[in-house]
Amino acid sequence: MAVQKSKLTRSKRGMRRSHDKLKFIFLSKDPISNETHIRHCITKSGFYKGKKYLKHKKNTK
């Protein structure tokens, strides 16, 4: 079993992970609100997979 000799630095770890980033942003369209949003994320109006999850608070001044 391989055991590392010493702890990797943050710099070396970051260099190794630099190629793991997403190259394309995948978009999806909500069936109810017809908003375009990033996959697996909630829309700006609070919909996710056709269901309302967030209620917006109104500012009263």
C-alpha positions as a printed NumPy array, in Angstrom:
array([[  0.   ,   0.   ,   0.   ],
       [  1.375,   3.396,  -0.999],
       [  1.757,   5.952,   1.77 ],
       [  2.713,   9.537,   1.086],
       [  5.975,  10.723,   2.611],
       [  4.774,  14.228,   3.467],
       [  1.644,  16.36 ,   3.237],
       [  0.917,  18.001,  -0.123],
       [  0.915,  21.783,  -0.071],
       [ -2.137,  23.831,  -1.062],
       [ -0.268,  24.937,  -4.168],
       [  0.466,  21.404,  -5.42 ],
       [ -3.092,  20.309,  -4.633],
       [ -4.466,  23.292,  -6.575],
       [ -2.213,  22.578,  -9.545],
       [ -3.483,  19.003,  -9.679],
       [ -7.124,  20.119,  -9.468],
       [ -6.777,  22.907, -12.038],
       [ -8.   ,  20.655, -14.854],
       [-11.101,  19.458, -12.972],
       [-13.178,  22.579, -13.612],
       [-16.296,  22.448, -15.772],
       [-15.742,  23.65 , -19.314],
       [-19.385,  24.122, -20.296],
       [-22.371,  25.401, -18.363],
       [-25.334,  23.131, -18.961],
       [-28.65 ,  24.959, -18.976],
       [-32.125,  23.65 , -18.367],
       [-35.612,  25.109, -18.794],
       [-38.18 ,  24.947, -15.993],
       [-41.499,  23.478, -17.237],
       [-43.728,  25.788, -15.164],
       [-42.003,  29.193, -15.215],
       [-40.181,  28.647, -18.564],
       [-37.024,  30.187, -17.08 ],
       [-33.59 ,  29.083, -18.218],
       [-31.312,  28.106, -15.327],
       [-28.167,  26.117, -14.543],
       [-28.833,  22.376, -14.203],
       [-29.594,  21.146, -10.648],
       [-30.04 ,  24.741,  -9.416],
       [-33.122,  26.715,  -8.456],
       [-34.466,  29.432, -10.785],
       [-34.48 ,  33.131,  -9.874],
       [-38.207,  33.026,  -9.161],
       [-37.82 ,  30.034,  -6.793],
       [-38.863,  27.068,  -8.964],
       [-37.079,  23.705,  -9.125],
       [-38.381,  20.807, -11.245],
       [-41.731,  22.539, -11.632],
       [-42.346,  23.142,  -7.912],
       [-42.174,  26.432,  -6.009],
       [-39.612,  26.248,  -3.191],
       [-38.872,  29.867,  -2.283],
       [-41.178,  32.705,  -1.386],
       [-39.878,  36.195,  -2.028],
       [-40.253,  38.733,   0.749],
       [-41.548,  42.157,  -0.176],
       [-39.603,  45.138,   1.116],
       [-41.864,  47.485,   3.059],
       [-40.54 ,  50.931,   3.806]])
